Amino acid sequence: MGEYTVTIQNKDQKHAREVLFVGTDPERSKQFEAECKTHMGRRHFVTTTDDAANLLRQKPIDLLVLDLESFARSEHVRALGELIGSRVGMETLALCPASAAAWLLDLMPYGLKHYCLSPYLSAELTRRLEDMARKADAFDMTQRLDDRGDIVDLNTAWLETMGYTIDEVIGTPFEGYVQPESRQAVQEALVTTSSNPSTDTVVCQLCRKDGSILDVSLNGVATYNTHGEHLQTRCELRGVNYYLSDKRKSESQLQVERELKVLLLVRSKLQQALMGIKDVNELSFLMCHELRKCPGIVGVAFLHKDASDVMQLDACMSRDDEERANFLQGCENMLQSVRGNTLGVLPALIQGEFVIADSLAKIGGLKENRFFHAMGVRTIVGTPILAESIMFDEAANTLGALCLMLDRRRNFPREWLEVMAELGTLASFGLSIIDWNYEKADLMRQLRDMAMTDTLTGAANRRSANEFMSREYERTQREGLPFTLIMVDVDKFKKINDSYGHEMGDHVLKEMTRVAKGMLRASDLLVRWGGEEFLVVAPNTDATQGFALAEAIRLAIEKTPIEGCHPVTVSMGVSLVGVGESIESALGRSDAALYKAKQTGRNRCIMAEDASAPGAVPAH
């Protein structure tokens, strides 16, 4: 870990702040130092989050700078987030790769507000540091409360604004500085849970040390441990006219809020429309058509991989209908130029990264920049469309991408970026619905088969049998055709289970089903009627044919060896459905014949008493 001091050249000593730079690349460390030395006092450079945490505990660091390109998101998000969370309102600047902007979504919940997208120009970084310095000098108080509501940390602005020394404040309840008429509102605002850690925003009155009253707007976020226990609440307190101190910033933030409001409405509309989506073309058209209505959006592009896993431009719409053809052609050319490339913002988007390019220089080559500039594009935000809605999971399969092109540069708040990411999730959900529609016929067939089939043996179940028998009964009765039912029961099946176990019993039933199915015609149906009892439904089959079929099945089962089990036999009862006779009656006669076969020695077929076939044929 290196650290050293330089002489401040800038006459404005407010910029002479103590800075900690965290990053592993020495070249980027040197670049940062060279470009920002007039805005920094004492500089510290460390390469690990552990070293950074130790230094933050030892020294009053004014500005923490995180070089995110030095770290792996999958490994270091939590450690970097904890560094940000430990700052308690002190400034943190993230140097975030434009091609890996998902870092911002990961770190903003920890309190990150300021970022600079790399590769950045020196002027960009200087402007960002100057903006942060002005904000620090404004009326912007921060404090940290423990689980009892006592103040355990605060910034210099709090002390200067309220007129206290730090020894007078630390360890005292914050409620003591709140005017009585505001206390209930503050107490209610500070109630949080581990699932909803953000406090409500409340306007309240504080009492300064000199007795004067201060109107502030209070908001914050609480942190909880893994057991859901409250650790602390970090609060920001600003004058109610805070944003008016910088009119341009105020207007910019109001504009972003208006855009966010419209974006939320569009998101809600898309959510409601998704269930009716039929194909990818309809989905891409809907999303582009609705999103282009949002203020500040110049155009929208929807990309989707085809069957060959090649990214295609499914839809592209501009804000100006007259420019739609040019916009579409330009986006097609842009997509062609980035195919096969692995470096840059647009290739990263196609490869599944959340990206933000806040200047044309960060987008791509000269040709793409000219196109975007001519169309009025100044910023691009792209979210990947990932399989199973696993946003920004490195292992997730990229299905496509959604690209929003905006007319000006923005410093996006957390809420805006989260909505953008959710749009990718919506698109993924829409593609899932489309896949469902494409496969629905096959799925419905499979579901019907599952509902109509015995899961163990693969034979039809009773529900399927009842439908089949009802249909065939009406047909054969109407046309005067024969209709035979054969009840089948495995002999001494309980003994098989008791002697060899239920697993062997299941195997016997499967083998019996396999053999019996092999003896049937396509027009016949084998049903597992219950337990070890089966039913053969044989339309267009008279008594003699039905009895012969039963005998053939019985003999085939008898001759089929089952490894690990003694020879298996079956008994059968055969009935011909009489003219005008109900199915229930015929089943009853088959069951009675089966019972008789069991009683007279098993392993035999018996024709029901009133059928015109031999009374019983013993096994041979």
Secondary structure as GFF3:
##gff-version 3
##sequence-region A 1 620
A	DSSP	beta_strand	2	4	.	.	.	ID=ss1
A	DSSP	three_ten_helix	13	15	.	.	.	ID=ss2
A	DSSP	beta_strand	17	22	.	.	.	ID=ss3
A	DSSP	alpha_helix	26	36	.	.	.	ID=ss4
A	DSSP	three_ten_helix	37	39	.	.	.	ID=ss5
A	DSSP	beta_strand	40	46	.	.	.	ID=ss6
A	DSSP	alpha_helix	49	58	.	.	.	ID=ss7
A	DSSP	beta_strand	63	67	.	.	.	ID=ss8
A	DSSP	three_ten_helix	68	70	.	.	.	ID=ss9
A	DSSP	alpha_helix	73	85	.	.	.	ID=ss10
A	DSSP	beta_strand	91	97	.	.	.	ID=ss11
A	DSSP	three_ten_helix	98	100	.	.	.	ID=ss12
A	DSSP	alpha_helix	102	107	.	.	.	ID=ss13
A	DSSP	three_ten_helix	108	110	.	.	.	ID=ss14
A	DSSP	beta_strand	114	118	.	.	.	ID=ss15
A	DSSP	alpha_helix	122	137	.	.	.	ID=ss16
A	DSSP	beta_strand	140	145	.	.	.	ID=ss17
A	DSSP	beta_strand	151	154	.	.	.	ID=ss18
A	DSSP	alpha_helix	156	162	.	.	.	ID=ss19
A	DSSP	alpha_helix	166	169	.	.	.	ID=ss20
A	DSSP	three_ten_helix	174	177	.	.	.	ID=ss21
A	DSSP	alpha_helix	180	189	.	.	.	ID=ss22
A	DSSP	beta_strand	202	207	.	.	.	ID=ss23
A	DSSP	beta_strand	213	224	.	.	.	ID=ss24
A	DSSP	beta_strand	230	239	.	.	.	ID=ss25
A	DSSP	three_ten_helix	242	245	.	.	.	ID=ss26
A	DSSP	alpha_helix	247	273	.	.	.	ID=ss27
A	DSSP	three_ten_helix	274	276	.	.	.	ID=ss28
A	DSSP	alpha_helix	280	291	.	.	.	ID=ss29
A	DSSP	beta_strand	297	305	.	.	.	ID=ss30
A	DSSP	beta_strand	311	318	.	.	.	ID=ss31
A	DSSP	three_ten_helix	321	323	.	.	.	ID=ss32
A	DSSP	alpha_helix	324	338	.	.	.	ID=ss33
A	DSSP	alpha_helix	345	350	.	.	.	ID=ss34
A	DSSP	beta_strand	355	357	.	.	.	ID=ss35
A	DSSP	three_ten_helix	360	362	.	.	.	ID=ss36
A	DSSP	alpha_helix	366	374	.	.	.	ID=ss37
A	DSSP	beta_strand	379	386	.	.	.	ID=ss38
A	DSSP	three_ten_helix	387	389	.	.	.	ID=ss39
A	DSSP	beta_strand	398	406	.	.	.	ID=ss40
A	DSSP	alpha_helix	414	452	.	.	.	ID=ss41
A	DSSP	alpha_helix	462	479	.	.	.	ID=ss42
A	DSSP	beta_strand	483	490	.	.	.	ID=ss43
A	DSSP	alpha_helix	493	500	.	.	.	ID=ss44
A	DSSP	alpha_helix	502	519	.	.	.	ID=ss45
A	DSSP	beta_strand	525	530	.	.	.	ID=ss46
A	DSSP	beta_strand	533	539	.	.	.	ID=ss47
A	DSSP	alpha_helix	543	558	.	.	.	ID=ss48
A	DSSP	beta_strand	570	576	.	.	.	ID=ss49
A	DSSP	alpha_helix	583	599	.	.	.	ID=ss50
A	DSSP	beta_strand	605	607	.	.	.	ID=ss51
A	DSSP	beta_strand	616	617	.	.	.	ID=ss52
###
